[in-house]
Amino acid sequence: MRLEDVLEVLAALEARQVRYAVFGGMAMAAHGLDRATRDLDLFVAADDDNVQRLRSALDAVFDDPELEGLSSADLQGAYPAVQYGPPGVDFTIDVVSRLGEAYTFDDLELARVRAGELEFSVVSVRTLHEMKRDTVRPRDLDDAQRLARRFGLDGGGSR
């Protein structure tokens, strides 16, 4: 996974004013905590206009006719997540609009971070910690503990 490829995607999202936030492993890195990952997790608003801007941004980077299949209906359905495997790169993009009943895009606390000249949206440290601390996946629990130690957050409890 090349950082340049990820930054190109984020720049396209910014240029098209997509309502999104990076979460997961890349958000950990954006907040200064290295964590190996092979995907870019994007939380997006699932309205029709935003998903159209998302498709446009991804198409500008990957020129992939498969993107026409990405719809707001997919992201508004019972399983509101789509995994996209862009051509020519060695990572996937997981697009999510809701995490169960816990989070929709509008529930997220966002932060802006900078990588070189690019400023982009990520979930805040507090929100990322909340997302990870009550899961059963060991990697997420480890991430939550690392966030709590680094940023002085309460390590336990539910949202």
VENHU-V979469 format. One record per helix or strand of 2 or more residues. SS is the DSSP state (alpha for helix, beta for strand). FROM is the first residue (numbers start at 0). LEN is the number of residues. If there is no record, write none. Layout:
ss->{SS SS}
from->{FROM FROM}
len->{LEN LEN}
//
This chain:
ss->{alpha beta alpha beta alpha alpha alpha beta beta beta beta alpha beta beta alpha alpha}
from->{2 19 24 38 47 64 71 80 91 97 102 104 109 117 124 137}
len->{13 4 6 6 15 5 5 4 5 2 2 3 6 6 9 14}
//
